[in-house]
Amino acid sequence: MSREILRTTCARDCPDACGMLVDVEDGMILSLKGDPDHPITQGYLCYRTNRYPSKLHSSDRILQPRLRNAGEFREISWDEAFQVLADRLQQTLEDHGAQAIAEIRGGGSLGLLKPLTTRFFRSLGPVTEFRGDVCAGAGYDAQVLDFGCSDSHDFFDIQNSRRIWLWGKNLGASWIHMLPLLRRLVDEGLHLRYLDPMPPVAGLPAHDGTALRPGGDCELALGIGQVLLDLRPKGFEADLPVPVQGLESFAALCRSRSLASWARGADVSESQLSRMAEELLDGPVAMHLGWGMQRRRRGGLAVRCVDALAAISGNLGVAGGGACYYYQRRGAVDKAVFGQPSEQARSLCVGRMGQEILDADPPLRFLWI
């Protein structure tokens, strides 16, 4: 028997890109553990990844394709599965054309080979495409509108921060490898503010908490913005680290309601708004945004308002600052290989997927999920 420890990288979609040590015997994975020499992983893995081996060897895993016939599933070979799919695709193309074919591809592992399925379907002709996103798309598009791209500061950049705001981002649930670094920095004097309708799960170090109304992110940001604009001297925009556009429009929006009205809308006090505005001027402040805030009506606007706070407070374009929402996992990859949709392609909205599939005319005949 041959047994060895292999060093590799986790294939999940987390930007931590954790290092793993894999215990392998005769080609079978026995266990995983975090690579202690990886600067972010530091020897431990998340709960989901720790369970890889048990899922891999589970008796419940489906190892062969199954074909449904008259409501019952029967196990078939891979060769038969490929032939069935090829035949049905070919028949759909001949009888109904490429528009009757659609592919829906979610994130999953976000592996670089996943988009090749899209390239394959696009090679068949102007197939039906899906537009939009139900995960992080509203916030991503908001930042693209504001900054031209959506990308976050380096993991370790908060070592340059004086303060960090976790706006709807619960590290104990979604970013456990940031916690050890954050604890050390808080012990060394970093100020941490947690803004969320829900209390954080265990693990967050000492912090100031702001419990806002669910969905009140716009009101909170615009109230802070009103105080910020009142605190800043006339012409302050000339001295900002990055140039800003649309300041007059944003200022008018902030001043369109009283501070008391914004405070009521966010379910916080006026003094809290004032205190947070003063904190933003005592930076650098790293603002890390979670994805929950943009999964609501006005979600994209909420992210844009937070982006604006980072800009007018001078925390944009500086080390230890930023409005960090998304990590460009494929920033160095030429995405042209994945192909482009045909100009003749029909598109359906992901957010209304069920109804739009039912209403599609001509109807869909082949759907790859």
Beta strands, then each sheet from edge to edge (+ up, - down):
strand 1: 3-9
strand 2: 19-25
strand 3: 28-34
strand 4: 66-69
strand 5: 72-75
strand 6: 101-103
strand 7: 129-131
strand 8: 163-167
strand 9: 191-195
strand 10: 208-210
strand 11: 285-289
strand 12: 323-324
strand 13: 347-349
strand 14: 366-368
sheet 1: 1+ 2- 3+
sheet 2: 4+ 5-
sheet 3: 6+ 14+
sheet 4: 7+ 13+
sheet 5: 10+ 9+ 8+ 11+ 12+
end
